[in-house]
Amino acid sequence: MIVKGNIIPGVLRGVPLIERYLHRLRNVLGFAPFLGTLNIKIEKAINMKDYETKRLDHILLSGRTWIDVRLAPASLYIRDGETLNKIDCWIIREEKGVHYPDVVEIVAKDDIKKTMNVEIGTEVELEIHKVKRPRYEKYREKIKSLIFQR
């Protein structure tokens, strides 16, 4: 799915967000992300459950799964004159986050604002990759029932 959007100012929580999950993100994504996020207001809201391929979660003592962060692979396209630059990135959304569904936070290896020289209001295109993911839920529930002996 490709959506258009504009870069918007953040609420100064990107650095603490990445710092909080840095070690887990490094393991899950395979790279250490830049300490900060790029916020984009997109033309239509997305449901992260439809696009997530990775997540940071853990199982509580009660056996319930607690999701910290959902992650979806994406490509960000930024026009620089006649050139269309593509940046591989990830959309990150905290389960209990502060943004509306039509605002996404982008995580990448480098600081996109500096490397691409973009400003607030810059129009971008975001390609959100829909990847068919295996259904582990039935196995997850079985494993939890064995561990927690309900």
Backbone hydrogen bonds, N-H to C=O, Kabsch-Sander energy under -0.5 kcal/mol:
donor,donor_aa,acceptor,acceptor_aa,energy
3,V,126,L,-2.5
5,G,124,V,-2.4
6,N,41,K,-2.0
7,I,122,T,-2.1
8,I,39,N,-2.2
17,L,13,R,-1.9
18,I,14,G,-2.4
19,E,15,V,-2.7
20,R,16,P,-2.3
21,Y,17,L,-1.4
22,L,18,I,-0.7
22,L,19,E,-0.6
25,L,21,Y,-3.2
26,R,22,L,-2.6
27,N,23,H,-1.6
28,V,24,R,-2.4
29,L,25,L,-3.3
30,G,25,L,-0.5
30,G,26,R,-1.4
34,F,108,A,-3.0
36,G,34,F,-1.8
38,L,106,I,-1.6
39,N,37,T,-0.5
40,I,104,V,-2.6
41,K,6,N,-2.7
42,I,40,I,-0.7
42,I,102,D,-2.4
43,E,4,K,-2.4
46,I,101,P,-1.7
48,M,46,I,-0.7
50,D,47,N,-1.8
51,Y,47,N,-0.6
51,Y,48,M,-0.9
52,E,48,M,-2.4
53,T,71,L,-2.4
54,K,71,L,-1.7
56,L,69,V,-2.5
57,D,55,R,-0.7
58,H,66,W,-2.0
60,L,58,H,-0.5
60,L,64,R,-3.2
63,G,60,L,-2.2
66,W,58,H,-3.3
67,I,65,T,-0.5
68,D,56,L,-2.9
68,D,66,W,-0.6
69,V,56,L,-1.5
70,R,93,R,-2.8
71,L,54,K,-2.7
72,A,91,I,-2.0
74,A,89,C,-2.4
75,S,127,E,-2.2
76,L,87,I,-3.0
77,Y,125,E,-3.3
78,I,76,L,-0.5
78,I,85,N,-2.4
79,R,123,E,-0.5
80,D,83,T,-3.5
82,E,80,D,-0.5
83,T,80,D,-1.8
85,N,78,I,-2.9
85,N,83,T,-0.7
87,I,76,L,-2.4
89,C,74,A,-2.6
90,W,107,V,-2.3
91,I,72,A,-3.3
92,I,105,E,-2.5
93,R,70,R,-2.2
95,E,68,D,-2.1
97,G,94,E,-1.4
103,V,100,Y,-1.9
104,V,40,I,-2.7
105,E,92,I,-0.7
106,I,38,L,-2.4
107,V,90,W,-3.1
112,I,110,D,-1.0
115,T,111,D,-2.6
116,M,112,I,-2.4
118,V,113,K,-1.2
121,G,7,I,-3.0
122,T,119,E,-1.9
124,V,5,G,-2.9
125,E,77,Y,-2.2
126,L,3,V,-3.2
127,E,75,S,-3.2
127,E,125,E,-0.5
128,I,1,M,-3.1
128,I,126,L,-0.7
129,H,73,P,-1.8
129,H,127,E,-0.7
131,V,129,H,-0.8
133,R,131,V,-0.6
136,Y,134,P,-1.0
140,R,136,Y,-3.2
141,E,137,E,-2.5
142,K,138,K,-1.4
143,I,139,Y,-2.7
144,K,140,R,-2.6
145,S,141,E,-2.3
146,L,142,K,-1.9
147,I,143,I,-2.4
148,F,144,K,-3.1
149,Q,145,S,-1.2
150,R,145,S,-0.5
